[in-house]
Amino acid sequence: MQRKILVMGLPGAGKTALAQELAPLLKAVHFNADEVRRNLYGDLGFSPADRIEQARRMGWLCDRVVEAGHAAIADFICPTPAARQVFGPAFIIWVDRIKEGRFADTNQLFVPPEKFDIQIPAEGSPRLWAERISGRLSEICEMFPKGEQNVHRQEALYEARH
């Protein structure tokens, strides 16, 4: 089972809110693309080529965490099949709560994923969905915490958002 989790979707769909709720439940490292770009990869813009490079770098960061024995969550748009391919194999959560985001160029570039593990509709809070996803992951992977005792722990190893 993948311990590398991609939370993807249009800008403003609720990716970060969901990832922030999910990370402590899974005791996962959370990488937010905006913060990673701002603090580590300021050389990248938003051209299609830069978006693919950002996806590759986000995937690489997550792979290092997984290699160390932990779960990793990346939350970012990941707008194209090519970006998702270079990110690498992952448990994919598509936050499909809006039909268009606030950036026209991203809306034009965004290709809805054909393959995903969970699709998040407009209904339900980030907390509700995080608990559902945590439950599903704990059923299919022993690595993830089980039971109510873990629901309220705030033990994210690292969260890129400040």
N, C-alpha and C positions, 0 to 999 in steps of 0.2 A: 504494500500500500504506500502511496505517495505521502511523504511528510512535507513535501513542497506544495504549497497552496497558492494559487493565483486567484485573487479577487479582482475581477475585471468588469469594465462597463464604461459608459459615457461619463464625461465630467458632470458632477452634480448628481449622479445616480445614487450615491450613498456607499460607495466602496470603502472609504476610510472609516466611516461610522461603523460599518459592519466589521471591518478588520480590527478596529479598536475594541470592540466587544468580544470578538472571537479569540484574539491573541491570549488574553489571560485564561480563558477557559481551556485552551489547549497547551498552555505554558509554552507558547510559541514566540519566536522572534518576529517582529512586525517591521517590514520595510515599506514605507510610503514613498512612492516615486517622486512626489514633489519635494519632499525633504531630502531624499537621496540626491536628486538632481541639484538642489540648492547647496547642499553641504559637501558632496563628493564629486559630482560630475557636472560642474558649471560650464564645461566646454560644449555641452550638447544643446541644440536648439530643438525645434519641433518639425523639422523637415521629415519626410518619410524615412530617409536614411538614418537620421538621428533618433527617430522613434524606435527603429529596429535595433540600433546600438544600445539605446536605453534598456530595451527588453533583454538584450543579451547580458548586459551588466547586472540587471536586477536578477536574472536567472542565475548568474554566476555567484552573486552574494548569497542567494538562497541555497545554492548547492553547497557552499562552504558550511553553512549552519547545519544542513542535513548531514553532511559528512562528519560533523562533530557530535552527531547523535540527537539533535533537536529538531523540532518542527519549525518551518519558516513560512511566513505569510508575506506575499508581495501584493500590494494594492496599487494598481495603476490601470490606465485605459487599455493598453495592449490592443491597439485598434485593428490590426490586420492579421490574417493567417501567417504571414511571414514573421511578424513580431512574436506571435504565440509559438511559432516553431523554434525561433532562436532562444526564447525563454526556456524551453525544454519541457520535458514531461512533468505534469503537475496535476493535482486535484483542482479542477477549474470550477470556480463559482462565478456565474455570470449575473451581475446585478443589473437586471433588466427592468428598472423601475421608471425610466423615462424614455421618450421616443427621440428626443434630441437634446444635446447638451448646449452649453453656453458659447461654444466656439464653432463657428460655421465650418472652418477647415477640418476640424476633428469630425464633425458630423458627416462630412463628405468622405472622409478617409475611412471611417469606422465600418467594419464588416462584422455583422453579428456572427458569433462562433457557431459552427455546425456541430461541434462536439463540446460538451460540458458535463460536469457531474451534478451540479445543482444550478437551477435558474431561480433567481429571486424576483418575485413580482412586486408590484407597488404596495400590496397589502402586507401589513405586519411591520413591527419595529425592528431595528437592527438587533436589539437584545433578543427578541423572539427568534429571529433567524439564526443568530449566533448559537443559541441554545439548541436549536434543531440540528444545525450543522455539527456542533460538538457531539451531540448524541449519535448522529449517523456515523461520524468518524470513529467514535469509540466502539461502535458495533463492528466496524470492518477493520480496525487496526488496534492492536493491543497497546501501541505506544501512547495513545491518547487517553487522558483521564476519564474514568467512569464514575458516575454517581453524583448525587447532589452535593457531596462534601467538596467537590472541586469547582462547582459553579460560581462561587463567590470569591475564589482566590484571585488575587491580583498579582500574579507572579510572572508577568511577561519578562523575558530575559533582557530584551532590548526593544524599545519602541522608537522608531525614527522620528516620530512627531514629538515636538516639545510642548 
